[in-house]
Amino acid sequence: MAEHGAHITTASVDDQPSIFEVVAQDSLMTAVRPALHHVVKVLAESNPACYGFLWKWFDEIFTLLDLLLQQHYLSKTGASFSENFYGLKRIVMGDTHKLQRLASAGLPKQQLWKTVIFLVLLPYLKVKLEKLISSLREEEEYSIHPPTSRWKRFYRAFLAAYPFVNMAWEGWFLVQQLRYILGKAQHHSPLLSLAGVRLGRLTVQDIQALEHKPAGASMVQQPAGSVGEKMKSALKQAVGGAASCLSTGLSVGVFFLQFLEWWYSSGNQETIKSLTALPTPPPPVHLDYNSDSPLLPQMKTVCPLCHKNRVNDTVLATSGYVFCYRCVFNYVKSHRACPITGYPTQVQHLIKLYSPEN
């Protein structure tokens, strides 16, 4: 009896995590994807020949690694990577006698594959759908032909309906979170209910079992008999080792990825620019360094030297004032200074201005 019940323990009433914990673990993997996406983009731009395929197949590669990572954690700890990171586990709903498995026992196969579908496959399909919507919208915006075929009419209707479908989807999640905050629901996400699980905190027994599981597993491991069994065992160990290395590296690098996501956020970029940008210099003042220095005309289209409408507009880079090319060229060539400010200048500081009419 004790052997059959060694992997379960009675459920506690206060093991339900707070809304802050569940939202934090949800946002963890949401932040990892754009951070990795930016890293791959930088690598692909620096060396397209070596890293271009990472950028082209980023969604598929990320989904494959995410599948390996989540399947490893769900089978070994009974939780996804982000849930385990925050000390949570998935508890199967409808267990008899209100008993629950230890986290080290993992999830049953039915709940495990449902969870994998909702954690890995559904986000991948959502990303692909959003990219399809974006490309269809661009095609629609730049198309000058009215819809003629039934297919074009269909995707126009699809484009018109998608924002409302997406709003209903997000609203469903929002309502579920509000019900969870008010204590009216056991799940903060409808996907947990569809998977037949709920979130709970790791207990002392769970932590102890997770710490002793690797040592116990190595002690009871027995040598395989046939060559096929050896190959199967080696493959399992290789996959498990790869997933373990990936999870360990991601656990260490998650703070760095969070920092990257924060660093490249639009709001933070504005703050960085305001802190690091040099102050805007004031416009040059009229120094009146000699008696024949011209005064600025009131009309902006008049040359300060000839006091006529400018011809062949040319700006002096040292001061920013605009003159006729012939006027300012002759003046700078003879005086080696700006006609308005008196700043020392050379002929090479003259820059031709081009208007849209030119």
Stockholm file with secondary structure:
# STOCKHOLM 1.0

chainA/1-358         MAEHGAHITTASVDDQPSIFEVVAQDSLMTAVRPALHHVVKVLAESNPACYGFLWKWFDEIFTLLDLLLQQHYLSKTGASFSENFYGLKRIVMGDTHKLQRLASAGLPKQQLWKTVIFLVLLPYLKVKLEKLISSLREEEEYSIHPPTSRWKRFYRAFLAAYPFVNMAWEGWFLVQQLRYILGKAQHHSPLLSLAGVRLGRLTVQDIQALEHKPAGASMVQQPAGSVGEKMKSALKQAVGGAASCLSTGLSVGVFFLQFLEWWYSSGNQETIKSLTALPTPPPPVHLDYNSDSPLLPQMKTVCPLCHKNRVNDTVLATSGYVFCYRCVFNYVKSHRACPITGYPTQVQHLIKLYSPEN
#=GR chainA/1-358 SS CTTTTTTEEECCTTCCCCHHHHHHHHHHHHHHHHHHHHHHHHHHHHCHHHHHHHHHTHHHHHHHHHHHHHHHHHHHHSSCHHHHHTTEEEEETTCGGGEEECGGGCCCHHHHHHHHIIIIIHHHHHHHHHHHHHHHHHHHHHCCSCCCSHHHHHHHHHHHHHHHHHHHHHHHHHHHHHHHHTTSCSCSSHHHHHHTEEEEECCHHHHHHHHHHHHHHHHHCCCCSSHHHHHHHHHHHHHHHHHHHHHHHHHHHHHHHHHHHHHTSHHHHHHHHHHHSCCCCCCCCCCCCSTTCCCCCSSTTBCTTTCSBCSSEEEETTTCCEEEHHHHHHHHHHHSBCTTTCCBCCGGGEEECCCTTC
#=GC SS_cons         CTTTTTTEEECCTTCCCCHHHHHHHHHHHHHHHHHHHHHHHHHHHHCHHHHHHHHHTHHHHHHHHHHHHHHHHHHHHSSCHHHHHTTEEEEETTCGGGEEECGGGCCCHHHHHHHHIIIIIHHHHHHHHHHHHHHHHHHHHHCCSCCCSHHHHHHHHHHHHHHHHHHHHHHHHHHHHHHHHTTSCSCSSHHHHHHTEEEEECCHHHHHHHHHHHHHHHHHCCCCSSHHHHHHHHHHHHHHHHHHHHHHHHHHHHHHHHHHHHHTSHHHHHHHHHHHSCCCCCCCCCCCCSTTCCCCCSSTTBCTTTCSBCSSEEEETTTCCEEEHHHHHHHHHHHSBCTTTCCBCCGGGEEECCCTTC
//
